[in-house]
Amino acid sequence: MNKEIKQKIIQVCDEKIAKKGEKVGLSFYAFFKNKNENPKLLMEVATWWIETHQLDHFEKAIKIKKMIKNVN
């Protein structure tokens, strides 16, 4: 994943945690606008989420933030 999407994921996780607490869940769609402007990037994140890590549709934001920080 590129640096920009990693930063966006961390930002969204931080915002969700700040608003709803550390138990808040989210899906990978939370990192994209309703109008998909970058299908290739969406598929990259979806692949990371679904195929690579076999995550559920909704996961704790704090978990995703920690995982993204460990992506090379």
C-alpha beads as a LAMMPS data file, in Angstrom:
LAMMPS data file: protein, C-alpha beads

72 atoms
71 bonds

1 atom types
1 bond types

-500.0 500.0 xlo xhi
-500.0 500.0 ylo yhi
-500.0 500.0 zlo zhi

Masses

1 110.0

Atoms # bond

1 1 1 0.000 0.000 0.000
2 1 1 1.209 3.471 -0.767
3 1 1 2.042 6.016 1.895
4 1 1 -1.017 8.184 1.168
5 1 1 -3.597 5.435 1.716
6 1 1 -1.809 4.253 4.840
7 1 1 -1.976 7.801 6.224
8 1 1 -5.658 8.050 5.227
9 1 1 -6.471 4.775 6.996
10 1 1 -4.718 5.929 10.173
11 1 1 -6.487 9.306 9.982
12 1 1 -9.930 7.708 9.572
13 1 1 -9.243 5.271 12.408
14 1 1 -8.148 8.135 14.666
15 1 1 -11.276 10.140 13.808
16 1 1 -13.612 7.210 14.447
17 1 1 -11.893 6.363 17.741
18 1 1 -12.061 10.002 18.867
19 1 1 -15.791 10.210 18.077
20 1 1 -17.000 6.804 19.234
21 1 1 -14.322 5.311 21.474
22 1 1 -11.810 2.499 21.169
23 1 1 -14.444 -0.174 20.564
24 1 1 -15.668 1.403 17.308
25 1 1 -15.660 -0.821 14.261
26 1 1 -15.323 0.031 10.604
27 1 1 -15.055 -1.567 7.189
28 1 1 -12.533 -0.871 4.453
29 1 1 -15.173 1.225 2.702
30 1 1 -14.689 3.863 5.429
31 1 1 -11.464 4.951 3.721
32 1 1 -13.138 5.856 0.427
33 1 1 -15.764 8.320 -0.755
34 1 1 -19.165 7.007 -1.825
35 1 1 -18.177 7.756 -5.414
36 1 1 -15.250 5.465 -6.107
37 1 1 -12.591 7.593 -7.717
38 1 1 -9.810 5.019 -7.592
39 1 1 -11.020 1.433 -8.153
40 1 1 -7.472 0.049 -8.289
41 1 1 -6.677 1.415 -4.823
42 1 1 -10.026 0.214 -3.476
43 1 1 -9.228 -3.295 -4.724
44 1 1 -5.747 -3.131 -3.204
45 1 1 -7.181 -2.266 0.218
46 1 1 -9.982 -4.830 -0.175
47 1 1 -7.439 -7.518 -1.064
48 1 1 -5.310 -6.612 1.959
49 1 1 -8.405 -6.700 4.193
50 1 1 -10.237 -9.739 2.815
51 1 1 -7.719 -12.058 1.172
52 1 1 -4.446 -11.294 2.912
53 1 1 -5.723 -10.956 6.486
54 1 1 -9.149 -12.627 6.219
55 1 1 -10.729 -9.901 8.338
56 1 1 -14.453 -9.672 9.031
57 1 1 -16.497 -7.020 7.270
58 1 1 -16.318 -4.819 10.385
59 1 1 -13.191 -4.718 12.525
60 1 1 -12.107 -2.558 15.434
61 1 1 -10.510 0.682 14.237
62 1 1 -7.759 0.330 16.821
63 1 1 -6.849 -3.116 15.403
64 1 1 -6.736 -1.828 11.810
65 1 1 -4.628 1.178 12.819
66 1 1 -2.093 -1.110 14.508
67 1 1 -1.994 -3.459 11.523
68 1 1 -1.515 -0.624 9.008
69 1 1 1.372 0.810 10.995
70 1 1 3.132 -2.545 10.528
71 1 1 2.669 -2.654 6.723
72 1 1 5.930 -2.137 4.844

Bonds

1 1 1 2
2 1 2 3
3 1 3 4
4 1 4 5
5 1 5 6
6 1 6 7
7 1 7 8
8 1 8 9
9 1 9 10
10 1 10 11
11 1 11 12
12 1 12 13
13 1 13 14
14 1 14 15
15 1 15 16
16 1 16 17
17 1 17 18
18 1 18 19
19 1 19 20
20 1 20 21
21 1 21 22
22 1 22 23
23 1 23 24
24 1 24 25
25 1 25 26
26 1 26 27
27 1 27 28
28 1 28 29
29 1 29 30
30 1 30 31
31 1 31 32
32 1 32 33
33 1 33 34
34 1 34 35
35 1 35 36
36 1 36 37
37 1 37 38
38 1 38 39
39 1 39 40
40 1 40 41
41 1 41 42
42 1 42 43
43 1 43 44
44 1 44 45
45 1 45 46
46 1 46 47
47 1 47 48
48 1 48 49
49 1 49 50
50 1 50 51
51 1 51 52
52 1 52 53
53 1 53 54
54 1 54 55
55 1 55 56
56 1 56 57
57 1 57 58
58 1 58 59
59 1 59 60
60 1 60 61
61 1 61 62
62 1 62 63
63 1 63 64
64 1 64 65
65 1 65 66
66 1 66 67
67 1 67 68
68 1 68 69
69 1 69 70
70 1 70 71
71 1 71 72
